[in-house]
């Protein structure tokens, strides 16, 4: 009964938030969300503490006071993402296209023009939903995956939200999801697969900022199985715009076993993420555990085996 009440309350809060935020004058809405970010930061709950632990890996020289300043800016950036996400379906096509840019987008243009398709691997930086909406307008659609949230009604809202932006969304855990993604990219589509959080818990171990971390294997595996290019992507807020960078396609020696190829390619993705996160640490919205040292003991054993 308690879980059912909590799920209902969570779904209600997001539903009301979505409706009210779209109706607020934008300056007032941004002020409300920044105030909410500052409140969460001052309370320093587990999510904020984890954000600070994650940021401490980016630069071990940062002091505790510097990490507190960074985490405050990080929470403001994170709540900015939510504010813009709630309002994004009401943005005009001109605003979506005019406030986003991606250095290296020519690689994606060519992948679509030639019918080859490509696997884009962004991380949780700035507004990845804005990037998806922009990609749908520019490339005629983007296929992505989504974590199956609880309660189910909340997941359905997020699914409808991303579909309203033009995205083709598959739920993690669906039967034959890898086969479906392979079919999509072989049809010449752009896949956008977030690559900095191992939701499935069966990713590969990489070195991230000098420590073992677990990142999803899916992007590299799909690239290998299809022969399509795999491009890491990082993003950041720049004034009222979201800007991104496409990195060169990751590769692996053909004479390695497939598992080692996946690991080598995922390590290259990690290095690209390091570059982008180091340059824009407060726009990395990672409030969850990534490094093996932070994961539970059973998970650490599974990842290391």
PyMOL commands that set and color helices and strands:
alter all, ss='L'
color gray80, all
select helices_A, chain A and resi 2-23+26-43+46-58+64-88+93-98+105-113+128-139+152-164+177-186+218-226+258-279+281-283+292-294+297-304
alter helices_A, ss='H'
color red, helices_A
select strands_A, chain A and resi 100-103+118-122+142-146+167-171+190-192+204-208+211-215+230-238+241-249
alter strands_A, ss='S'
color yellow, strands_A
deselect
rebuild
show_as cartoon
